[in-house]
Amino acid sequence: MGVIGLGSMGEPMAAHLLAAHGALVVHSRSRKPALLEAGATWADTPRELAEQVDAVLVMLPDLPQLAPMLEGPDSLLAAGTELLVMIGSTSSPVAVRELGERLGMESEGRVRVVDVPVSGGEAGAKAGTLSIMAGGAEADVARTKELLAPCGTVHHLGPLGAGEVAKSCNQMIVGATMLAIADATVLAERSGIAPEALFTVLSGGYAGSTLLADKAEKLVANDYSPGGIARYMTKDLGFAAAVAEDTGTSPALLTTLRTAYDELVAAGLGEEDLSVARRFVAERDARA
């Protein structure tokens, strides 16, 4: 199989796939020496990759980054081969469905699409414990489960686009939880309670979460080096809003979340890790 996109999520996932399957073809903006030294094969173009595999995992930020790889003489489609495209980005469910239909028609059924957005962050990618939300045809998702098992657990949630709907729901919870943790951290610290002491207490009760466990060290150290980039939350919540409109739903928190993350990005913090929400909250009074 192949992997396109070797960022903070794609590279560790590719390492697990290589170790489990024994061979892997990769393509990205830049070469990853560790993967190549471990035995991965580099493809200079998407077409070159598609000529060597029958399934490819795409770990790019969104569909616009995939689009150029689907057009022209060096594209995935130009190979003219059977190909299962597993889209791991957090994207619009509608756009994923439209893409699947288009690729199916343009390739006369040779190219099939499943959506497989993931949750668990960089830590989950490195540990191989991701929750993978899949949408697509039964047979294609069954194949996906076999291929991606080294990266985590694949859950089949319905037809193409269902994985993206679930990821939108996931991101609403993650976005709300991160802001709640940030609010609580600043409140506690200004009341004389050390963040690490607060997190120890919270982790033993209802407020404990995988997100808190994953981000606690960064929050304590004020380390906002990118893992999951904060500005992506604005994109993800936009997809959630589209799902809400499509289903006639009026979420209680979604508008507030979108406003808060828009404000965070406007404050120049969008390129930092999501844990930068702590700094965002701490500096809000100064910006007011």
C-alpha positions as CSV (number, residue, x, y, z in Angstrom):
1,M,0.0,0.0,0.0
2,G,1.0,3.7,-0.1
3,V,0.8,6.8,2.0
4,I,0.5,10.4,0.8
5,G,1.3,13.0,3.5
6,L,3.9,12.5,6.1
7,G,3.2,15.2,8.7
8,S,2.8,14.8,12.4
9,M,0.1,12.2,11.9
10,G,1.1,10.6,8.6
11,E,4.7,9.8,9.4
12,P,4.1,7.7,12.6
13,M,1.1,6.0,10.9
14,A,3.3,5.2,7.9
15,A,6.0,3.7,10.3
16,H,3.4,1.4,11.8
17,L,2.1,0.4,8.3
18,L,5.6,-0.3,7.1
19,A,6.5,-2.5,10.1
20,A,3.3,-4.5,9.8
21,H,3.0,-4.9,6.1
22,G,6.7,-5.1,5.2
23,A,6.5,-2.7,2.3
24,L,5.2,0.8,1.8
25,V,5.4,3.4,-1.0
26,V,5.3,7.0,0.2
27,H,4.9,10.5,-1.3
28,S,5.0,13.8,0.5
29,R,6.3,17.4,0.2
30,S,9.6,16.3,1.7
31,R,11.4,13.0,2.1
32,K,11.5,11.4,5.6
33,P,14.9,9.7,6.0
34,A,13.9,7.6,8.9
35,L,11.1,5.9,6.9
36,L,13.2,5.4,3.8
37,E,16.0,3.9,5.9
38,A,13.5,1.6,7.4
39,G,12.6,0.3,4.0
40,A,9.8,2.5,2.6
41,T,10.0,3.3,-1.2
42,W,9.8,6.9,-2.3
43,A,7.6,7.9,-5.2
44,D,8.4,11.2,-7.0
45,T,4.8,11.6,-8.1
46,P,1.3,10.4,-7.2
47,R,1.2,8.4,-10.4
48,E,4.4,6.6,-9.6
49,L,2.9,5.7,-6.3
50,A,-0.4,4.5,-7.8
51,E,1.5,2.3,-10.3
52,Q,3.0,0.3,-7.4
53,V,0.0,-0.1,-5.0
54,D,-3.7,-0.8,-5.0
55,A,-4.5,1.2,-1.9
56,V,-3.3,4.6,-0.6
57,L,-3.9,6.4,2.7
58,V,-4.1,10.1,2.3
59,M,-3.1,12.1,5.4
60,L,-3.3,15.7,4.2
61,P,-5.0,18.6,6.0
62,D,-8.0,18.7,3.7
63,L,-9.3,17.9,0.2
64,P,-7.8,21.1,-1.5
65,Q,-4.4,19.7,-0.8
66,L,-5.4,16.4,-2.4
67,A,-6.9,18.0,-5.5
68,P,-3.7,18.7,-7.4
69,M,-2.8,15.0,-7.0
70,L,-5.9,14.0,-8.9
71,E,-5.3,16.0,-12.0
72,G,-2.8,15.8,-14.9
73,P,-0.3,13.3,-16.2
74,D,1.4,12.7,-12.9
75,S,-1.9,12.2,-10.9
76,L,-3.2,9.2,-9.1
77,L,-5.8,8.7,-11.8
78,A,-3.2,8.8,-14.6
79,A,-1.9,5.4,-13.5
80,G,-5.1,3.8,-14.8
81,T,-5.0,1.2,-12.1
82,E,-7.4,-0.2,-9.5
83,L,-7.0,2.0,-6.4
84,L,-8.7,2.3,-3.0
85,V,-8.2,5.8,-1.7
86,M,-8.5,6.2,2.0
87,I,-9.0,9.8,2.9
88,G,-7.8,10.5,6.5
89,S,-8.2,14.3,6.5
90,T,-11.0,16.0,8.4
91,S,-13.1,17.2,5.5
92,S,-16.6,18.1,4.5
93,P,-18.9,15.0,4.3
94,V,-20.6,16.4,1.3
95,A,-17.3,17.2,-0.5
96,V,-16.0,13.7,0.2
97,R,-19.2,12.1,-1.2
98,E,-19.0,14.3,-4.3
99,L,-15.3,13.4,-4.7
100,G,-16.0,9.7,-4.4
101,E,-18.7,9.9,-7.1
102,R,-16.5,11.9,-9.4
103,L,-13.5,9.6,-9.1
104,G,-15.7,6.6,-9.6
105,M,-17.1,8.0,-12.9
106,E,-13.8,9.4,-14.2
107,S,-12.0,6.1,-13.6
108,E,-14.9,3.9,-14.7
109,G,-15.0,2.3,-11.3
110,R,-11.3,1.6,-10.9
111,V,-10.9,4.2,-8.1
112,R,-13.0,3.8,-5.0
113,V,-13.0,6.1,-1.9
114,V,-13.5,5.6,1.8
115,D,-13.3,8.4,4.4
116,V,-11.2,7.5,7.4
117,P,-10.6,10.6,9.6
118,V,-8.8,9.7,12.9
119,S,-8.9,10.8,16.5
120,G,-6.2,10.4,19.1
121,G,-3.7,13.0,18.1
122,E,0.0,12.7,17.5
123,A,0.3,10.6,20.7
124,G,-2.3,8.1,19.3
125,A,-0.6,8.0,15.9
126,K,2.8,7.2,17.5
127,A,1.2,4.5,19.8
128,G,-0.9,3.0,17.1
129,T,-4.1,3.5,19.1
130,L,-6.1,5.8,16.9
131,S,-9.8,5.7,16.7
132,I,-10.5,5.6,12.9
133,M,-14.0,6.6,11.7
134,A,-14.8,5.0,8.4
135,G,-17.5,5.6,5.8
136,G,-17.9,3.7,2.6
137,A,-19.0,0.5,0.9
138,E,-18.9,-2.6,3.1
139,A,-16.2,-4.4,1.0
140,D,-14.0,-1.3,0.8
141,V,-14.2,-0.7,4.6
142,A,-13.5,-4.4,5.3
143,R,-10.3,-4.0,3.3
144,T,-9.5,-0.7,5.1
145,K,-9.8,-2.4,8.4
146,E,-7.2,-5.0,7.4
147,L,-4.8,-2.4,6.1
148,L,-5.1,0.2,8.9
149,A,-5.2,-2.2,11.8
150,P,-1.6,-1.3,12.8
151,C,-2.6,2.3,13.3
152,G,-5.7,1.7,15.5
153,T,-9.3,0.5,15.4
154,V,-11.4,1.1,12.4
155,H,-15.1,1.7,13.0
156,H,-17.5,1.4,10.1
157,L,-20.2,4.1,10.7
158,G,-22.1,4.0,7.4
159,P,-21.8,5.1,3.7
160,L,-19.2,7.4,2.3
161,G,-19.1,10.6,4.4
162,A,-20.2,9.0,7.6
163,G,-16.7,9.0,9.0
164,E,-16.5,12.8,8.4
165,V,-19.8,13.4,10.2
166,A,-18.5,11.5,13.2
167,K,-15.2,13.4,13.1
168,S,-17.2,16.7,13.1
169,C,-19.0,15.5,16.2
170,N,-15.6,14.5,17.7
171,Q,-14.1,18.0,17.0
172,M,-17.0,19.7,18.6
173,I,-16.3,17.8,21.8
174,V,-12.5,18.3,21.5
175,G,-12.9,22.0,20.9
176,A,-15.3,22.5,23.8
177,T,-13.1,20.4,26.1
178,M,-9.9,22.2,25.3
179,L,-11.5,25.6,26.0
180,A,-12.9,24.3,29.2
181,I,-9.5,22.9,30.3
182,A,-7.9,26.3,29.4
183,D,-10.5,28.3,31.3
184,A,-10.1,26.0,34.3
185,T,-6.3,26.1,34.2
186,V,-6.2,29.9,34.2
187,L,-8.8,30.2,36.9
188,A,-7.0,27.7,39.2
189,E,-3.6,29.3,38.6
190,R,-4.8,32.8,39.4
191,S,-6.4,31.3,42.6
192,G,-3.0,29.9,43.7
193,I,-3.5,26.3,42.5
194,A,-0.7,24.9,40.4
195,P,-1.9,23.4,37.1
196,E,-0.2,20.0,37.7
197,A,-2.0,19.7,41.0
198,L,-5.3,20.6,39.4
199,F,-4.8,18.1,36.6
200,T,-4.0,15.3,39.1
201,V,-7.3,16.0,40.8
202,L,-9.3,16.3,37.6
203,S,-7.9,13.1,36.1
204,G,-9.5,11.0,38.9
205,G,-13.0,12.3,38.3
206,Y,-15.6,13.1,35.6
207,A,-13.4,15.9,34.2
208,G,-10.6,13.4,33.3
209,S,-10.2,12.8,29.6
210,T,-7.8,11.5,27.0
211,L,-7.4,15.1,25.8
212,L,-6.4,16.3,29.3
213,A,-3.9,13.4,29.7
214,D,-2.4,14.2,26.3
215,K,-2.2,18.0,26.7
216,A,-1.4,18.2,30.5
217,E,2.4,18.3,30.0
218,K,2.2,21.0,27.4
219,L,-0.2,23.0,29.5
220,V,2.1,22.8,32.6
221,A,5.2,23.8,30.6
222,N,3.5,26.4,28.5
223,D,4.8,24.5,25.5
224,Y,2.7,25.2,22.5
225,S,4.9,23.7,19.8
226,P,2.6,22.3,17.1
227,G,1.1,18.9,17.4
228,G,-2.5,19.5,16.3
229,I,-2.5,23.0,14.9
230,A,-5.1,25.2,16.5
231,R,-6.3,26.9,13.4
232,Y,-7.5,23.6,12.0
233,M,-10.3,23.7,14.6
234,T,-11.9,26.6,12.8
235,K,-12.1,24.5,9.6
236,D,-13.4,21.5,11.5
237,L,-16.1,23.4,13.3
238,G,-17.2,24.9,10.0
239,F,-17.8,21.3,8.8
240,A,-19.8,20.6,11.9
241,A,-21.9,23.7,11.3
242,A,-22.6,22.5,7.7
243,V,-23.7,19.1,9.1
244,A,-26.0,20.9,11.7
245,E,-27.6,22.9,8.9
246,D,-28.0,19.9,6.7
247,T,-29.8,17.9,9.5
248,G,-31.9,20.8,10.8
249,T,-30.0,20.9,14.1
250,S,-29.4,23.9,16.4
251,P,-26.5,23.0,18.6
252,A,-26.2,24.8,21.9
253,L,-22.5,25.4,21.9
254,L,-21.3,25.3,18.3
255,T,-21.7,29.0,17.5
256,T,-19.9,29.9,20.7
257,L,-17.1,27.5,19.9
258,R,-16.7,28.9,16.4
259,T,-16.6,32.4,17.7
260,A,-13.9,31.6,20.3
261,Y,-11.6,29.7,17.9
262,D,-12.0,32.5,15.3
263,E,-10.9,34.9,18.0
264,L,-7.9,32.6,18.9
265,V,-6.8,32.6,15.3
266,A,-7.3,36.4,15.0
267,A,-5.0,36.8,18.0
268,G,-2.2,35.2,16.0
269,L,-2.2,31.9,17.9
270,G,-3.5,29.7,15.1
271,E,-0.2,28.0,14.1
272,E,0.4,26.8,17.7
273,D,-0.7,23.5,19.3
274,L,-4.3,23.3,20.3
275,S,-3.1,23.6,23.9
276,V,-2.4,27.3,23.2
277,A,-6.0,27.8,24.3
278,R,-4.5,28.3,27.7
279,R,-2.5,31.3,26.5
280,F,-5.5,32.6,24.6
281,V,-7.7,32.6,27.7
282,A,-4.9,34.1,29.9
283,E,-4.5,37.0,27.5
284,R,-8.1,37.7,26.8
285,D,-8.5,40.3,29.5
286,A,-5.4,42.2,28.1
287,R,-7.0,42.2,24.6
288,A,-10.4,43.3,25.8
